[in-house]
Amino acid sequence: MNKLPPDAIESLKAFLREDIRSGDITTNAMKPLNAEATATIYSKGKSILAGIVEAVAIAEFSGLKYEILLYEGNWVDKREPVMRISGSAKTILSVERVCLNIIMRMSGIATMTYNMLKSARNVNPKVRVAATRKTTPGFRFFEKRAVKVGGGDTHRYALDDMVLIKNNHIDVVGGVSEAIRMAREAVSFSKKISCEARTIQEGLDAAKAGADIILLDNFKPEDIRRFDTMLKEQGLRDRILLETSGGIDESNIEQYAATGIDIISSGALTHSYISADFNMITKLN
């Protein structure tokens, strides 16, 4: 079982504080408060399972025992149990919703990622499907981890991971070549430089200026093919990774993958997914 970093544990504790606040008045009204119970988390539909690592962490720091019945990354069927938690009935009832919220959202993201990656690799076996920074504030780590569980690439977690020159950077400094030159001078050799291109000419300028990755933003599939051919004709394609983004989801990812693109990044993975459905059934021992 993978361990979560300290920041993620603190986030989980904050989620519980947000939900419980000064106390779970409903559970506190129930007697006996110290009763021991066992709770089982069940799937209510088919999905790729994710979020179990987080539920385990919550159980551990809440003083509960747990048993994992199905590991992350596997398909789970309707009515299938995935995890069992035991200990104080009061504690179980107080952490129930946060655990379920996390599993539901992360499983939804993992499932969408899996499906999009499968569609893309049907036509382009080497393509990567990546997330973006279009994430929920405070929940990014968990959304990105769910993408990884589903087989996708997490891309940047934060702004300090790599240089990604976007259109506003280009406009502020006066052009693609100047933006890449400034980045090369300021940033360590250990950081890759990616540059967004809105047109084929911007893409060519980025390639000639030494970008490691060129992000073709809102390009149509036929324009990606045209740009790929131009790079090959100029002997530039082998040293560059080509990425595309902009309006790509389950309905059209195969069209983009078929262009031979290296990376498809999609904000839909973390902002347009449908949460999976899970519930928890608790019984006194």
Secondary structure, DSSP 8 states (H G I E B T S, - for coil): -----HHHHHHHHHHHHHHHTT--HHHHHSS-TT-EEEEEEEESS-EE---HHHHHHHHHHTT-EEEESS-TTSEE-TT-EEEEEEEEHHHHHHHHHHHHHHHHHHHHHHHHHHHHHHHHHHH-TT-EEE--S---TT-HHHHHHHHHHTT-B---SSTTSSEEE-HHHHHHHTSHHHHHHHHHHHS-TTS-EEEEESSHHHHHHHHHHT-SEEEEET--HHHHHHHHHHHHHTT-GGG-EEEEESS--TTTHHHHHTTT-SEEE-THHHHS-----EEEEEEE-
